[in-house]
Amino acid sequence: MNAFAETDMREFKNHDLVDDISKPGVRYEKRAAKTPDGKTVPGLYNAWITLDNPSQYNSYTTDMVKGVILAFRAASNARDVNCVIFTGAGDKAFCTGGNTKEYAEYYAGHPQEYRQYMRLFNDMVSAILACDKPVICRVNGMRIGGGQEIGMACDFSVAQDLARFGQAGPKHGSAPIGGATDFLPVMVGAERAMAACVLCEPFSAHKAYQMGILTDVVPALKVDGRFVANPLVETQKLFDEYGRNAYGESKTGAAAKEAKALMARGTVDLSLLDEKVEELCAKMLLTFPDCTTKTIEELRKPKLEIWNKNKENSRAWLALNMMTEARAGFTAFNEGTKEDREVDFILLRQKLAAGESWVGPLHDSIQPKAKNKG
């Protein structure tokens, strides 16, 4: 018998909050841990927590938030778990944040209800930051809005290079105070954090890596049997180089057309992403577990300190905002067309400048359908 088999296996206490952690839209599974050379390790696992709502880009519902909290508690308590991998189903999105349909149809206009929901959201972020195991965000697709926030709460992030990153708050009726305004200044500096949170312009995985919010990035587009880097990134580089003049637009326009044609020929293959995630897990397998946990806890402190300082007053503000801008923004996103999901920002600012109250026709007048009728 080997040393592992001879180990005294005592009867353990159960420290989980509930026996059944399953919730709709969240999958929890343990997969066998592997050494760097790919050999399966008996009795040790990596826990995979998967947001499983691909038809809505893995946006999280209230039940899903509960499921994530319970899954992280279970993974944290599991004595046989080496690392936690947090990811999304499919290849389109890791997560695009809160479920805007639920926001628009249930929480909009009900600040007390949203305040309760935000207690759950805060607990989800805190559960990630308090996990006793290293947490890897496997970025299988878009990481936007609240998805970016829960992704940045993780210790490591590895992305496929077709993924897009960014915040959405001020464009859709919220403020990115579910973690972005806390974590981004710590991770990328004040100036880049300001641009990301206020302008809400999405950026590529390659830029995310350059900014310092990714551990690694790998290709996912496979054309004619081989992996190629995201061709749209090269188009963006040309745009950055030549700008908006006529020559630049001609140059980037041709490159963009070529890039889109190449993407249309290819297929998305996440095997390199999975290999990179397994490689990272295997490296941590060959460390002292308590020393690793303590190191991670210390390195989490800048994020934890600012998060704990702000999360409660952020919860209160977000709840009250459901009476005004959030109600308008989430309704527009939920009921607008795919091409037009934003309110009329100019009209809104004009009406507020003229002293018009939110209590009245203002909300309806700035909706996309109101603009179209005009």
N, C-alpha and C positions, 0 to 999 in steps of 0.2 A: 504493500500500500504506500502511496506517496504521502508527503507531508500534509498536503491539503486534505486528503481523505481521513487522516488520523486526527485532524483538528477537533477539539471538543466542541460539538455543535449544541449550545445551550438553547433553551426555549426563550425566545426574545419577547419583550413587551411590544405591543403595537402602539406606535406614537402617531398614527394617522388620525385626522379629525373624523373621518367617516370610513366605513368599510368599502362602500361603492363610490368611486370617484368619477364614474362615467357621466358625461353630460353631452347633449347633442352638439355636434360640430367640433368636438375636440377628441383626438385619439391619443391614447397613452400606451406605449408598448416598450418592452425591454428587448434589445437586440444584443447578441453575444459580443462582448468586447474582443478586440483583436490586437495582437502584438504588431510592431512596425513591419514585420515580414509577412503579415497576413494570417498568422495562425490564431485560431479561436482559443480563447482562454476559458477553461472550465470554471463555472460558478461566478463569473463577472460579466457585467452588462453595461451598455450605454442606454439611457432612457431617452426615447423619442417622444416629444410632445408636438402634435401636428394640428394646426388649425385647419379644419376640414369643412370649408364653406366655399369651394372654388367658384361656384356660379355667381357669387358676390365678392369675388377677389379676396376671399378669406377674411372679410371684415367680421369683427367679433360682435355677436349678440350678447345680451345680458347672461344667458345661460352659458355661452362660450367663455365669458370672463370667469364665471364660477368654475368652469371646467379647468381653465388654465391655472387658477389658484390651487385647486385640489391636486392637479397633476404635479405642479412644482413642489407642493408639500410632500407628496408621495415619493417623488424622485429624490428629494432632499433627505428623506428618512430611510430610503432603501440602502441597506448596508452593502449590497452587492453591486451598486451602481457607481461607475467610474466618472462619467460625464453626462450632461443633459444636452440634447440637441433640440432646439426650438425651431420649428419650420412650418411651412404651409403646404397644402395639397396642390398638386399640379405644377405647372411651370410658368404660370402667368403672374402670380403674386405670392409673396410671403404673407403680407397683410396690408390692407389699405386703411386700417383704422376701425373706428366704431361703425356699426351697421347703420348707414344713413337712412334706410327705410324705417328701421325701428326708431331712430332718432326723430325723423319727421312725423311719423304716424302715431307715436306714443309719447315721447318725451317732450316734443316741442310744445311750449306754452305751459309746461308743468314743472316748475323749478324744484318743488319738493321731491318729485319722483326722480328727477335727474340728479339731485343731490345724493339720493340713496344709491343710484347707479354709480356715481363717481366714487362713492366709498368702495364699491367693488373694484372699480378700475384702479384706484390707488392701491388697494390690497394686491391686485395682480402685479403691478410694477414692483411693489415691495417684496412680493413672493419671489420674483426673479432676482432681485438684489440681495435677498437673504438666503438664497439656496446654498446648501452646504456642499454642493458639487459645482465644478466649473460649468458654465452655461455657454453653449455655442449657438449662435443664430445662423442657421443654414438658410441663406437668402436665395430662395428658389425663383424669385420674381420680384415684382414691385414691392418696395418697402416705403410706404407713403403715410403721412399723417400720424395717427396713433400707432400705426404699424412701425413707423420709423422710431417712435418713442419706446415701444416695448422692445424693439430690436437693439436700441442703444443701451437699454438696461442690462443686456447680456454682457458677458465678459469678453467674448470673441465673436466676430462676425466673418463668415466666409460667403462670398457671393458668386453667382454666375454672372457673366459680364453683359447680359442683356437686361439685367435688372435696372430699375430706375429708383431713385431715392428722392426724398424731399418732404416738405411740410405743406399743409393745405389750409391751416386755420383761418387766417385773415381773408382768404378767398372764398371761404364757405361758411363764415359766421361764427368762428371760434378763435381762440388763441392757443398756440401750441404749448400750453402749460401743463400737459400731462407727461412732461419729461424733457421735451426738446429745449425749452428755455433754460432748464437746469443743466442738462447734460452737454449740449453742444458747445457752450462757452468753455467748459472744462476740456472737451475733447478736441476742438478745432480752433479755439480762440474767439474773441468777442466779435471781430469784424465779419468773419465768415458765418458765425452763428446768426448775426444780425441779418445778413443777406438771405440766409436759408429760411429763417423764421418769418421775416416780414414780406419778402418778395414772392415766396412760395413757388420758385422756379425749380422744376425737377432737374436732377443731374444724374449722370451715368455712374455705373459701378466703378469705372476707372477713376473718375473724379472723386468718388467717395473714398477709394483707396488712397489717392493722393492727399486728400484732406486729413486722413488718419482715423476714419471710422470703420475701416475694414482691416482684418488680419491678412486676408488674401482674396484674390479674385481669379476666376478661371473661365476659359471659354465655354460656351454652351451651344453655339451654332455649328452644326455639322453640314458641310457641303461636299458632295462627291466623296463621302467616306472619311473626310478629315475635318478636324476642328479649326475654325477660323475665329479671330477676334471680332467682336461686335463692329461691323463695318460703319455703323452710324457714328461711332466715336471719331473715326477719321474725318467724317464730314464736319463734325463739330470743330475739330482742330483747324480745318480749312477756314471755317467761318471766323474762328477766333483770330486767325492769321490775317485774313483779308478784309474782315469787317463787312459793313452794309453798302459799300460802293457797288457800282454796276459790275465791275470786274469780279468782285468778291461774290456777289449774288450769282453771277453766271458760273463761276468756278464751283461754288458750293452746291448750286442747283444740279449741275451735271453729276457731281459726286454723290449727292443724295439719291438721285435716280438710279445710279449704278448700285449704291448700297442697298436700296430697297429691292432691287431685282435679285441681288445676291441672297438677301434674307428670304425672299420668296422661294428660292430654289432649295434652301436649307431646311433642316429639321432641328428641333431643340432636343439636346441630349444632356442630361444632368449627371452622367456617370463621372465626369471629372470633378464635379462638385462633391459628389458622395465620396470619392477617393480622398479629396482634400480634407473633408470632415473626419473621415476615418483616420487619416494620418495624424490629425491634430489630437484626436482622442487617444490614439496609440502612444503619442509622445507623453501625454499626461499620465498614462497608465504606468510609465516607468519613472514615477516620482513618489516620494513619501506622501501619502494622502493627507495627513494632518498638516504637514508643512505647506502643501499646495493650497489647502483650504485657507490657512492663515494668511498666506501671501495674497490670495485673491481677496480676502476680506479687507486687508489693508489697502489694496489698490482700488477697491470699491469706495473707499471712504469719501473722496471728493464728490462723487456722484450721490452717495447716500446722504451726506451732510446737507447739501443744497436741496435734495429731494425732500427730506424730512422737514426742512425749514419751511418749505413753500406749499406742500401738498394740500394742507387743510384749507388755507385761504384760497388756493386755486380752485378747490372743490366748491367753495361757497360762491366764488365769482362765476364759474361755469354754470352753476345751477341758475343763478339770476339772469345770466345771458340768454337762457332758453326762452325768456319772455320777449327778447328783442332781436338782436342780430343772428343768434343761433337758430331761432325759429324761422326767420326769413331765409337764411342760408341753406339749412337742411331741407326745407320745403322746396326751394329752387332746385337743389341737386336731385331730390327724389322725384319731382314732378316735371322738371324741364326735359327737353330733348337731349340726346347724346351730344349734339353740337352746341347746346345752349343751356347750361346748368348753373349759371351765375345770375345773381340779381343785377339790376341796373344800378351800379355803384354811383354813377354820376347823379342820377335822379335822387337816390337816397341821400347823398350829401347835400344836394340842393334843398330837399324837403327839411332835413334836420337844420340846415342853416337858416331856413325861413321860420323855424320854430314849430314845425308840425310834430304832433305827438305820435309815438308808436301805438298808442291806443286809438285805433281808427283805421282808415283805409290805407295807411302808409304801406303796411306789409304786403297787401295784395297788389298795390300799384307798381311795386318794384320787381315783381315776379317775372320770369321769362315770358310767360303767356301774356302778361299785360303789355310787355314790350312788343310782342309780335302783333297783338291786336292794334297797337298804336300805329 
